[in-house]
Amino acid sequence: MKDYFNIQLSRNQLHAMSALGLAHMGDCVYEILVRGWLCSDGLEVKKNLHQQTVMLVRASAQAEALDRILPLLTEEELAVAHRGRNANIHLVPKAASRNEYRKATALEALFGWLYLQNRTERINQLFGAIMEPKQEEDA
């Protein structure tokens, strides 16, 4: 039986996947990380948990997240993010600028690419670098 929780693709399969395909996968990966972060910090008892999630996964927040981790990325990771940023996006949500949406797509493509390689340790490093400053802001 195929393990759909731990899908691993070859380098050729990853390179053949479109940037939007990587971003599609990364979108759900990033959201589950945010939801886990909110719940693991005891925030599940707060009101408006869904609104808190939306605030952290919206394009503007993801654009800020990408800016925060750019200095930490390897050349290969930067290339994936660049590929995601340059994806041919036709519709941009009203709540985001085109630049924010492109950066958000870059972040999602990166997280999708890492997930599809089962590189959870790297995902955790990058996600931690994004969220740890938020914990300090909230304290």
N, C-alpha and C positions, 0 to 999 in steps of 0.2 A: 504494500500500500504506500502511496506517495505521501510524504510528510509536508502538508501545505503550510504548516507553521514555520518550517525551516527550509524554505525553497532556496536552493543554491543554483545559480546559473554559472556557466563557464564564462571566461573572458569574452569569447566570441559572441555568446548570447547576450551578454551585457552591452557590448559595443553595438550589436545589431538592434537593441531595443531603443525606441525613440525616447527623446528627452521627456516628452509628455507622458510616455509610459512609465518612466522612472518617477516622474513627479506624481503620477496617479498612485503609485505604490507608496511613495514617500508621504503623501498627504495623510493616509491612514496611519502610517507608522508614527508620524509626528503627533497626530491627534491622540493616539493611544498613550504616547509618552506624556503628553500634557495631562491627560485624564489621570494617569497613574501618579504623576507628580502632585496633582491637586489632592487626590485621595490619600496618598501616603503621608502627606503633611498634615493630616487631620482636617483638611478643608472640606471634607465631604459633609460635615455637619453645618457648614455655612449655607445660608440661603443663596439662591441663584447660582448654583454650581454650573449649570449649563451656560449661563452668561459669562462666568469666569473662563470657562473653556473657550468660548467663542472669542473672547477678548485676546486670548493667548495664541489662537490659531488663525486669526484673521491676517490678511495679507500685510498690513502695516506692521504688525507684531513680528511676523515671520521675516520681513525685510530687515527689521532691527536685529533680529536673531542672527541673520546671515552676516550683517555688518560686525556683530560681536565676535563671531568665530572665524571670520576670514583670515586673520593673522595666524590661526592655529592649523589651517588646512595644508595638506601636502600638495605637491604639484599635481598629482593625479586627481585629488579631491577638488582642487581648484578648476581643473579641466572639466570635471563633471558638472560642477556648479555653473561654470561658464556656458556649457552646453545647455543646461536647464534655463539659464537666463536668456539665452538667445533662441529658445524654442518659439515656434510660430504660433503665437497666441492671438486668437481672433476676438474674444470677448473678455473685457476687463470689468469686474464688479464695480458698481457705482461707488462703493465705499473705499475704493483703492485707486491710487494713481497707476498709470501704466508701469512706471519705474518700480513702485512697491510690488506690483503683481509679478513683474519679471524677477525681482529678487526672491519673492516668496516661492516662485516656481523653481528657482535655482536651489533654494534650501530643500524643498521637497524632493527634487531630483537627487540631490546628494544623499538624503536620508533613505530614499528608495534604493539607490545604488548600494549603499552600505548594508542595508537590510538584506538585499538579494544575494549578498556575499556572506551573510550570517556574521557580520562584523559587529556584534552587539557591544563589545567592549569599546570600540571606537564611537559607536552611536552614543553610549553612555557618557563618554568623555566630552563629546561635543554638546550633548544635551545638558550636561552638568554645567558646562561653561556658559550656556545660555541662561539657565535657570538660577544658578547660585547668586548672581547679582540681584535677581528679583527677590530672593529670600531676604537679602540684606536690605533692600528697599522697603519691604513690607515689615521689617522688624522695628 
